[in-house]
C-alpha cells in the first residue's frame, strides 16, 4: 500500500480518496441487477475522481473535469435506477480514454485507476449485452397462436439480431397455422434419428468452434448447409443439444439459408419467422464477437451479417416450438429428466 500511495501525486490524493469511497459506498446503496450495481460503482468512482481533481489542478482543466464528473455522475445515477445508461457509457468511456491519452501527461496511480474504472464500465456494458444476447428467452408466436404484433416481435430482438419485418401486422391464417404444424410434426418425426448424440456425429454433424457442453450446443452439418434444400426436416443444417452430466438431449433444429441476404421460406407466415445476426470481425483478439448493445462494432473491426436462420424446437418449451430461444433453467430441468447417456 505504501508503495502504491507513494506514486500518487499530492494534488491527486483527495480525488483518489473520493473515488475509493464512492467505490465502497455505492454498491451498498444500489439494489437490484448486479450489472447495474457494478456499473453504478465504476461510474461513480470516475465521477468522484473527476469532481475532486480541480482541487489539485487550478486553471484550464477545471471545467473539463467538472463536466466529466457531471456526465459520469448522471450515468451512475441512471445505472443505480436501472435506467438507460449504456448508450451514454458507450460514448463517454472511449472519449475519456482518448482525452487522457492526448492531454493526460504523466499519469499516476489515480489516473491509472480512473482509466481502469472507465474501461471496466465499458466492459460491464459489453458483458451485459452478451449475457442478454445469450439468455434471450423471448417467445415467437406459438403454433396455433393467432395474434402476432410485429412491433412486439421487433422490440424483443437483441442487439445484433436482425428480424425480417412482417409485410403486414396480422395473425396467422388457418392455412399458415396448418403448414407450421405440419413442419413441426415432420421435424419431430425426423428428429428421432438424432435423439442420441452419437447418431448425429455418425451422420457427419460436427461440433463448431466453442463449448461442447451447455444448454445450447449447436452441431453443424457442412454438406446440408450447401445442398440447396430449404426447410427440409430430414436434412436440418444444425442440431441443438443440451449436453451436461454425461447426458445429451436433442432440443431442436436450426434451418439455415446458404447465403446472407437470401430470405428463408415462411410457410407459417408470422409463426415461421427467420432472423440473422450481425457479427464483428477484427484482426485483434478475440477476432470475432457480437456487436455492442447498440448494433455497431468497435473500432478497427468490420460488421458482417450471417445467413438467415430459424429455430424449431422438437420438445415443448415455453412459447412453443417456434420460440426464438428457451430459458436456460427450464432447459436444464428438461435435460436432467429426459437426457440420454452419451
Kinemage of the C-alpha trace (Angstrom):
@kinemage 1
@onewidth
@group {chain A} dominant
@subgroup {mainchain}
@vectorlist {calphas} color= white
{ca unk a 1} P 0.000 0.000 0.000
{ca unk a 2} L 2.831 2.413 0.891
{ca unk a 3} L 4.466 1.754 -2.476
{ca unk a 4} L 1.167 2.410 -4.241
{ca unk a 5} L 0.448 5.628 -2.318
{ca unk a 6} L 3.987 6.878 -2.812
{ca unk a 7} L 3.284 7.041 -6.528
{ca unk a 8} L 0.215 9.272 -6.130
{ca unk a 9} L 0.794 12.933 -6.829
{ca unk a 10} L -0.162 15.031 -3.755
{ca unk a 11} L -2.613 17.075 -5.806
{ca unk a 12} L -4.469 13.878 -6.749
{ca unk a 13} L -4.765 12.381 -3.262
{ca unk a 14} L -8.179 13.858 -2.484
{ca unk a 15} L -9.550 12.726 -5.843
{ca unk a 16} L -8.288 9.181 -5.305
{ca unk a 17} L -9.739 9.005 -1.777
{ca unk a 18} L -13.105 10.317 -3.014
{ca unk a 19} L -13.156 7.747 -5.798
{ca unk a 20} L -12.325 4.853 -3.482
{ca unk a 21} L -15.011 5.950 -1.025
{ca unk a 22} L -17.549 6.013 -3.860
{ca unk a 23} L -16.420 2.561 -4.936
{ca unk a 24} L -17.042 1.277 -1.406
{ca unk a 25} L -20.305 3.082 -0.610
{ca unk a 26} L -22.245 2.844 -3.880
{ca unk a 27} L -22.556 -0.995 -4.014
{ca unk a 28} L -24.286 -0.931 -0.607
{ca unk a 29} L -26.635 1.859 -1.684
{ca unk a 30} L -27.578 0.243 -5.002
{ca unk a 31} L -30.056 -2.622 -5.168
{ca unk a 32} L -31.255 -4.943 -7.908
{ca unk a 33} L -29.428 -6.120 -11.001
{ca unk a 34} L -25.723 -6.861 -10.272
{ca unk a 35} L -24.722 -5.415 -13.639
{ca unk a 36} L -26.363 -2.092 -12.791
{ca unk a 37} L -24.700 -2.135 -9.365
{ca unk a 38} L -21.259 -2.693 -10.869
{ca unk a 39} L -21.854 -0.018 -13.477
{ca unk a 40} L -23.080 2.477 -10.857
{ca unk a 41} L -19.983 1.798 -8.716
{ca unk a 42} L -17.470 2.209 -11.533
{ca unk a 43} L -19.184 5.244 -12.991
{ca unk a 44} L -19.479 6.738 -9.504
{ca unk a 45} L -15.769 6.222 -8.946
{ca unk a 46} L -14.979 8.076 -12.164
{ca unk a 47} L -17.409 10.856 -11.233
{ca unk a 48} L -15.908 11.324 -7.766
{ca unk a 49} L -12.336 11.406 -9.076
{ca unk a 50} L -13.149 13.992 -11.728
{ca unk a 51} L -15.126 16.063 -9.222
{ca unk a 52} L -12.125 16.391 -6.887
{ca unk a 53} L -9.369 16.708 -9.482
{ca unk a 54} L -9.856 20.508 -9.844
{ca unk a 55} L -8.725 20.937 -6.228
{ca unk a 56} L -5.231 19.988 -7.359
{ca unk a 57} L -5.424 21.438 -10.873
{ca unk a 58} L -6.253 25.084 -10.895
{ca unk a 59} L -6.591 26.560 -14.335
{ca unk a 60} L -7.801 25.417 -17.711
{ca unk a 61} L -8.711 21.826 -16.799
{ca unk a 62} L -11.268 22.709 -14.129
{ca unk a 63} L -14.232 22.958 -16.481
{ca unk a 64} L -13.465 19.714 -18.394
{ca unk a 65} L -13.024 17.832 -15.110
{ca unk a 66} L -16.302 19.153 -13.714
{ca unk a 67} L -18.165 18.362 -16.933
{ca unk a 68} L -16.754 14.833 -16.863
{ca unk a 69} L -17.798 14.473 -13.226
{ca unk a 70} L -21.309 15.628 -14.097
{ca unk a 71} L -21.544 13.219 -17.028
{ca unk a 72} L -20.214 10.206 -15.103
{ca unk a 73} L -22.378 11.108 -12.125
{ca unk a 74} L -25.513 11.258 -14.261
{ca unk a 75} L -24.726 7.852 -15.760
{ca unk a 76} L -24.068 6.429 -12.282
{ca unk a 77} L -27.497 7.647 -11.137
{ca unk a 78} L -29.142 6.104 -14.205
{ca unk a 79} L -27.396 2.790 -13.528
{ca unk a 80} L -28.464 3.000 -9.878
{ca unk a 81} L -32.063 3.487 -11.006
{ca unk a 82} L -31.797 0.705 -13.578
{ca unk a 83} L -32.496 3.075 -16.451
{ca unk a 84} L -30.800 3.604 -19.811
{ca unk a 85} L -27.105 4.139 -19.008
{ca unk a 86} L -25.434 2.016 -21.687
{ca unk a 87} L -25.556 4.420 -24.646
{ca unk a 88} L -24.036 7.286 -22.648
{ca unk a 89} L -21.365 4.945 -21.288
{ca unk a 90} L -20.551 3.684 -24.780
{ca unk a 91} L -19.905 7.284 -25.861
{ca unk a 92} L -18.274 8.727 -22.744
{ca unk a 93} L -15.861 5.911 -21.870
{ca unk a 94} L -13.833 5.838 -25.092
{ca unk a 95} L -13.946 9.628 -25.314
{ca unk a 96} L -12.475 9.884 -21.806
{ca unk a 97} L -9.712 7.381 -22.547
{ca unk a 98} L -8.776 9.279 -25.719
{ca unk a 99} L -8.737 12.552 -23.772
{ca unk a 100} L -6.400 11.050 -21.171
{ca unk a 101} L -4.069 9.783 -23.885
{ca unk a 102} L -3.935 13.208 -25.542
{ca unk a 103} L -3.936 15.598 -22.569
{ca unk a 104} L -3.187 13.353 -19.608
{ca unk a 105} L 0.544 13.947 -19.431
{ca unk a 106} L 2.272 11.818 -16.782
{ca unk a 107} L -0.436 9.609 -15.292
{ca unk a 108} L -0.034 8.474 -11.675
{ca unk a 109} L -1.994 5.784 -9.811
{ca unk a 110} L -5.047 7.998 -9.534
{ca unk a 111} L -5.135 8.436 -13.290
{ca unk a 112} L -4.483 4.737 -13.885
{ca unk a 113} L -7.350 3.723 -11.603
{ca unk a 114} L -9.645 6.218 -13.292
{ca unk a 115} L -8.809 4.844 -16.730
{ca unk a 116} L -9.328 1.297 -15.421
{ca unk a 117} L -12.698 2.240 -13.970
{ca unk a 118} L -13.734 3.750 -17.289
{ca unk a 119} L -12.593 0.659 -19.183
{ca unk a 120} L -14.299 -1.671 -16.708
{ca unk a 121} L -17.536 0.283 -17.013
{ca unk a 122} L -17.377 -0.289 -20.754
{ca unk a 123} L -16.590 -3.972 -20.161
{ca unk a 124} L -19.607 -4.321 -17.872
{ca unk a 125} L -21.757 -2.877 -20.634
{ca unk a 126} L -20.396 -5.420 -23.158
{ca unk a 127} L -20.816 -8.334 -20.734
{ca unk a 128} L -24.387 -7.289 -20.018
{ca unk a 129} L -25.086 -7.206 -23.724
{ca unk a 130} L -23.518 -10.628 -24.274
{ca unk a 131} L -25.483 -12.202 -21.418
{ca unk a 132} L -28.706 -10.714 -22.690
{ca unk a 133} L -27.880 -11.970 -26.153
{ca unk a 134} L -27.180 -15.493 -24.881
{ca unk a 135} L -30.024 -15.708 -22.392
{ca unk a 136} L -32.799 -14.298 -24.500
{ca unk a 137} L -35.930 -16.376 -23.990
{ca unk a 138} L -38.486 -14.211 -25.694
{ca unk a 139} L -41.003 -16.411 -27.437
{ca unk a 140} L -42.162 -16.247 -31.013
{ca unk a 141} L -45.848 -16.828 -31.663
{ca unk a 142} L -46.665 -20.437 -30.810
{ca unk a 143} L -48.265 -22.752 -33.330
{ca unk a 144} L -51.952 -22.017 -33.396
{ca unk a 145} L -51.486 -18.602 -31.830
{ca unk a 146} L -53.499 -16.191 -33.925
{ca unk a 147} L -52.150 -12.917 -32.639
{ca unk a 148} L -48.849 -11.552 -33.804
{ca unk a 149} L -47.727 -7.991 -33.172
{ca unk a 150} L -44.890 -7.009 -35.484
{ca unk a 151} L -43.708 -4.276 -33.149
{ca unk a 152} L -43.536 -6.614 -30.165
{ca unk a 153} L -41.518 -9.050 -32.248
{ca unk a 154} L -39.024 -6.429 -33.333
{ca unk a 155} L -38.767 -4.900 -29.866
{ca unk a 156} L -37.625 -8.122 -28.234
{ca unk a 157} L -34.765 -8.703 -30.701
{ca unk a 158} L -31.365 -8.413 -29.057
{ca unk a 159} L -28.561 -6.204 -30.322
{ca unk a 160} L -27.113 -7.642 -33.495
{ca unk a 161} L -30.198 -9.734 -34.245
{ca unk a 162} L -31.920 -8.787 -37.496
{ca unk a 163} L -35.573 -9.743 -37.633
{ca unk a 164} L -37.167 -9.825 -41.058
{ca unk a 165} L -40.105 -7.381 -40.889
{ca unk a 166} L -43.597 -8.689 -41.443
{ca unk a 167} L -45.341 -7.461 -44.561
{ca unk a 168} L -48.420 -6.682 -42.530
{ca unk a 169} L -49.489 -6.799 -38.914
{ca unk a 170} L -51.782 -9.814 -38.714
{ca unk a 171} L -52.174 -13.230 -37.171
{ca unk a 172} L -51.516 -16.497 -38.972
{ca unk a 173} L -54.207 -17.744 -41.306
{ca unk a 174} L -55.664 -21.237 -40.971
{ca unk a 175} L -53.536 -22.438 -43.896
{ca unk a 176} L -50.366 -20.945 -42.365
{ca unk a 177} L -51.100 -22.485 -38.988
{ca unk a 178} L -51.645 -25.863 -40.646
{ca unk a 179} L -48.351 -25.534 -42.529
{ca unk a 180} L -46.487 -24.625 -39.341
{ca unk a 181} L -47.972 -27.606 -37.503
{ca unk a 182} L -47.062 -29.969 -40.352
{ca unk a 183} L -43.485 -28.675 -40.448
{ca unk a 184} L -43.209 -29.161 -36.697
{ca unk a 185} L -44.592 -32.703 -36.841
{ca unk a 186} L -42.297 -33.669 -39.724
{ca unk a 187} L -39.289 -32.269 -37.869
{ca unk a 188} L -40.190 -34.152 -34.691
{ca unk a 189} L -40.511 -37.376 -36.693
{ca unk a 190} L -37.185 -36.867 -38.483
{ca unk a 191} L -35.504 -35.880 -35.235
{ca unk a 192} L -35.955 -39.351 -33.774
{ca unk a 193} L -32.920 -40.402 -35.781
{ca unk a 194} L -30.771 -37.930 -33.878
{ca unk a 195} L -32.034 -38.475 -30.341
{ca unk a 196} L -28.626 -39.805 -29.376
{ca unk a 197} L -25.649 -37.537 -29.828
{ca unk a 198} L -23.632 -40.454 -31.207
{ca unk a 199} L -26.162 -40.863 -34.030
{ca unk a 200} L -25.760 -37.203 -35.010
{ca unk a 201} L -21.973 -37.493 -35.016
{ca unk a 202} L -22.220 -40.685 -37.074
{ca unk a 203} L -24.365 -38.755 -39.593
{ca unk a 204} L -21.499 -36.242 -40.051
{ca unk a 205} L -22.798 -33.491 -37.776
{ca unk a 206} L -19.834 -31.752 -36.238
{ca unk a 207} L -19.112 -29.521 -33.283
{ca unk a 208} L -18.396 -25.940 -34.319
{ca unk a 209} L -15.731 -23.928 -32.538
{ca unk a 210} L -16.803 -23.315 -28.966
{ca unk a 211} L -18.134 -25.178 -25.969
{ca unk a 212} L -19.055 -28.833 -26.232
{ca unk a 213} L -21.186 -28.705 -23.112
{ca unk a 214} L -24.074 -26.491 -22.115
{ca unk a 215} L -27.749 -25.937 -22.687
{ca unk a 216} L -27.459 -24.851 -26.336
{ca unk a 217} L -24.689 -26.763 -28.089
{ca unk a 218} L -25.103 -26.404 -31.851
{ca unk a 219} L -23.843 -29.135 -34.192
{ca unk a 220} L -23.426 -28.250 -37.868
{ca unk a 221} L -23.634 -30.417 -40.979
{ca unk a 222} L -21.273 -28.962 -43.610
{ca unk a 223} L -22.968 -30.716 -46.522
{ca unk a 224} L -26.524 -29.868 -45.534
{ca unk a 225} L -25.526 -26.196 -45.319
{ca unk a 226} L -24.824 -26.119 -49.062
{ca unk a 227} L -27.251 -28.684 -50.520
{ca unk a 228} L -29.759 -26.107 -51.772
{ca unk a 229} L -32.630 -27.522 -49.694
{ca unk a 230} L -34.764 -25.178 -47.598
{ca unk a 231} L -36.769 -26.254 -44.540
{ca unk a 232} L -36.037 -29.934 -45.092
{ca unk a 233} L -36.828 -31.765 -41.803
{ca unk a 234} L -34.726 -34.713 -42.968
{ca unk a 235} L -31.651 -32.535 -43.520
{ca unk a 236} L -31.566 -29.689 -40.976
{ca unk a 237} L -28.420 -27.624 -41.212
{ca unk a 238} L -27.911 -27.615 -37.433
{ca unk a 239} L -28.987 -29.647 -34.411
{ca unk a 240} L -29.261 -28.161 -30.922
{ca unk a 241} L -28.463 -30.254 -27.856
{ca unk a 242} L -28.273 -29.824 -24.129
{ca unk a 243} L -25.118 -31.645 -23.026
{ca unk a 244} L -24.220 -31.969 -19.375
{ca unk a 245} L -23.515 -34.594 -16.742
{ca unk a 246} L -22.727 -37.354 -19.198
{ca unk a 247} L -26.093 -36.968 -20.938
{ca unk a 248} L -27.361 -35.273 -24.099
{ca unk a 249} L -30.859 -34.099 -25.019
{ca unk a 250} L -31.900 -33.155 -28.554
{ca unk a 251} L -33.764 -29.870 -28.181
{ca unk a 252} L -34.425 -28.923 -31.772
{ca unk a 253} L -33.003 -27.927 -35.117
{ca unk a 254} L -31.886 -24.765 -36.867
{ca unk a 255} L -32.714 -24.248 -40.520
{ca unk a 256} L -30.097 -22.004 -42.169
{ca unk a 257} L -30.064 -20.330 -45.563
{ca unk a 258} L -26.968 -20.713 -47.734
{ca unk a 259} L -26.251 -17.047 -48.417
{ca unk a 260} L -26.538 -13.889 -46.366
{ca unk a 261} L -29.403 -11.721 -47.561
{ca unk a 262} L -31.304 -14.657 -49.019
{ca unk a 263} L -34.780 -14.761 -47.397
{ca unk a 264} L -35.994 -18.054 -45.973
{ca unk a 265} L -39.367 -19.544 -46.867
{ca unk a 266} L -42.088 -18.839 -44.313
{ca unk a 267} L -44.935 -21.308 -44.903
{ca unk a 268} L -46.354 -20.491 -41.492
{ca unk a 269} L -46.447 -16.739 -42.098
{ca unk a 270} L -45.870 -14.849 -38.818
{ca unk a 271} L -45.299 -18.149 -36.987
{ca unk a 272} L -42.265 -19.205 -39.027
{ca unk a 273} L -40.116 -16.095 -38.780
{ca unk a 274} L -36.439 -16.053 -39.700
{ca unk a 275} L -33.646 -13.926 -38.262
{ca unk a 276} L -29.980 -13.182 -38.930
{ca unk a 277} L -27.077 -11.999 -36.779
{ca unk a 278} L -24.539 -9.223 -37.144
{ca unk a 279} L -21.024 -10.160 -36.021
{ca unk a 280} L -17.868 -8.116 -35.570
{ca unk a 281} L -14.666 -9.359 -37.227
{ca unk a 282} L -11.274 -7.922 -36.292
{ca unk a 283} L -7.593 -8.801 -36.548
{ca unk a 284} L -7.374 -8.046 -32.827
{ca unk a 285} L -8.326 -10.671 -30.194
{ca unk a 286} L -10.787 -12.295 -29.817
{ca unk a 287} L -11.144 -11.963 -33.619
{ca unk a 288} L -14.889 -12.336 -33.791
{ca unk a 289} L -17.705 -11.392 -31.444
{ca unk a 290} L -21.148 -9.900 -31.109
{ca unk a 291} L -21.959 -6.253 -31.722
{ca unk a 292} L -22.249 -3.654 -28.997
{ca unk a 293} L -25.622 -3.128 -27.282
{ca unk a 294} L -26.386 -0.514 -29.938
{ca unk a 295} L -25.861 -2.657 -33.018
{ca unk a 296} L -22.407 -1.418 -34.021
{ca unk a 297} L -18.893 -2.850 -33.922
{ca unk a 298} L -15.899 -1.416 -32.044
{ca unk a 299} L -13.143 0.466 -33.828
{ca unk a 300} L -10.827 -1.397 -36.203
{ca unk a 301} L -13.401 -4.096 -36.899
{ca unk a 302} L -15.966 -4.739 -39.587
{ca unk a 303} L -19.575 -5.877 -39.408
{ca unk a 304} L -20.726 -8.971 -41.265
{ca unk a 305} L -24.237 -10.376 -41.487
{ca unk a 306} L -24.588 -14.140 -41.462
{ca unk a 307} L -27.353 -16.004 -43.348
{ca unk a 308} L -30.896 -16.135 -42.019
{ca unk a 309} L -31.895 -18.940 -39.689
{ca unk a 310} L -34.950 -20.274 -37.885
{ca unk a 311} L -35.142 -22.409 -34.748
{ca unk a 312} L -37.674 -25.201 -34.452
{ca unk a 313} L -37.818 -26.978 -31.083
{ca unk a 314} L -38.970 -30.600 -31.102
{ca unk a 315} L -39.672 -30.542 -27.354
{ca unk a 316} L -42.446 -28.458 -25.800
{ca unk a 317} L -40.751 -25.336 -24.399
{ca unk a 318} L -42.474 -22.234 -23.064
{ca unk a 319} L -43.542 -20.187 -26.074
{ca unk a 320} L -43.975 -23.176 -28.351
{ca unk a 321} L -41.821 -24.880 -30.980
{ca unk a 322} L -41.055 -21.673 -32.875
{ca unk a 323} L -39.803 -19.689 -29.871
{ca unk a 324} L -36.639 -17.729 -30.623
{ca unk a 325} L -34.944 -19.171 -27.543
{ca unk a 326} L -35.521 -21.332 -24.480
{ca unk a 327} L -34.969 -20.332 -20.876
{ca unk a 328} L -31.762 -21.971 -19.638
{ca unk a 329} L -33.219 -23.080 -16.307
{ca unk a 330} L -36.219 -24.694 -17.997
{ca unk a 331} L -33.861 -26.462 -20.402
{ca unk a 332} L -31.690 -27.709 -17.560
{ca unk a 333} L -34.693 -29.252 -15.790
{ca unk a 334} L -35.911 -30.880 -19.003
{ca unk a 335} L -32.434 -32.211 -19.765
{ca unk a 336} L -31.987 -33.762 -16.345
{ca unk a 337} L -35.290 -35.591 -16.747
{ca unk a 338} L -35.079 -36.637 -20.404
{ca unk a 339} L -31.367 -36.702 -21.283
{ca unk a 340} L -29.859 -39.859 -22.802
{ca unk a 341} L -26.497 -41.241 -21.726
{ca unk a 342} L -23.603 -40.379 -24.027
